[in-house]
């Protein structure tokens, strides 16, 4: 069982760092002019719509990703046997990271398309919120109520 928990923790760490790597790769692609920059700079209407979409995604998905995980944890995961609980724990962590990855990448693109720093602010908020999702052994044991069993 210890081997399964260690493997799960390694997968979660890789998936978490993939969020940061994908954000850095997106910035790199825009900075190297592989992806287009400034395509909506002269269009104030598109700029406004993109900024609103980016802000709404950020403000909507950050609380959903953090709260949805805790709700599923308390209502569903803790009632499963250990192997199913570990699988479900991994799946919900992946959902949480995906819910944070979407506004991060969209807001990075919005920033480079409009050159308006509101997109960077939203990306910063998402990356700070991702700090609440850093996987760790003690955290996993605590969230699955396994600290007494170890």
N, C-alpha and C positions, 0 to 999 in steps of 0.2 A: 504494500500500500504506500509505503514511503517513496518507492520508486515512481509510482504513478503521480504522486503529489509533486515530486521534484520535476518530472517531465511537464506536468501542467504549468508549474511556475515558470519553467524555461520558455514554454510556448507563449505564455502571457507576457513575459518580458520582451520577447522578440516582437510580438504584435504591438506592444506599447511603443517600442522604439521605432517601429515601422511608421507610426503616425508622424513622428518627428523627422524621420528620413524622407518620407514623401513630401512633407512641407519644405524641407531643405532642397529636395530635388526640383520641386516646382519653382522655387525662387531661382535656383541655378538655371533652369531652362528659360525663364523669362530674362534673367540678367545676361545670358549668352545670346539673346535674340533668336532663340530657336522658336519660342512662342511669341506671338505678336504683342507689342506694348502700345498703349495709348490709342487704341482704336476708337474709343468713345470720348476722347478728350474734348472735342469740339461739339459734342451733342449733350446739352444740359439735361434734356428730358431722359435720355438713356442713362446718363450719370445718376440722376435722381432715382430712377426706377431700380437700377442695380444697387445703389447704396441702401435703399429701403429693403430690398430683397436680402441683401447681406446682413443687415442689422436684424431683421426679423428671424432669419435662420439662426443667427448666433444667439439672440435672446430666447428663442424658442427651444433650440436643441440642447443648449447647455443644461438647463434645469431638467429637461426630459431625460437626458442621458444619465445624469447623476441620480435622479429620483426613481426612474424606472428600474434601475439596478437594485436599489434598496428595497423597493416594493416586491420585486420578483424574489429577492433573497428571503425576505421575511415570510412571504406567503407561499412560496413554491419550493425553493431549493432546499430549505432546511427540513422539509418533510420527506425528502427522498433518501434512499439508501446511499451509502458513501460513493460508490462508483457513478451512479446516475447524478448525484449531486455535483461531483467534480466535472462531469460532462456539461451539465447545465450551467455551472459556474463559468466554465470557459466560454460557452456560447453567449451568455449574457455579458461577459467582459468584451467579447468581440463586437457585440451589438453596441455597447457603450462607446468603444473606440471608434466604430464606424460612424456613430452619431456625432462624434466630435470631429472626425476627419472631414465630413461633408462640408460644414461651414468653414473649416480652416482652408480647404483647397478652393472653395468658391470665393471666399473673401480675398484670398491671395490673387486669384484671377481678376476679381473686381478691382483690386488696387492697381494691378498692372494695366488693366484696360482703361481705367478712368484717371489714374495717377492722383487719386483722392485718398488721403491718409485714413479715412474712416475704415476702409478695408483692413488696413494694418492694425488699427485699434481692435477690430473684431477678431482678427487672427490672434492677437495678443491675449484677448480674453479667453479664447478657446484653448490656447496652449497653457495658460495659467490654470484653467479648469481641468486640463488633462493631468495636472500635477496631483489632483485628488484621486487619480486612477492608477497611480504607480503600483504595480504588483509587488507583493512581498510575502514572504512565508508567514510572518506573524499576522499580517492582515488577512491572508487567506484562512488561516486557522481560526482567527477571531470571527470572521464573517460566516464561516461554516460551523461555528460552535464546536470546533475540534480541539481547542486548547486543553480541555480536561482529559481527553482521550490519549493525548501524546505523552 
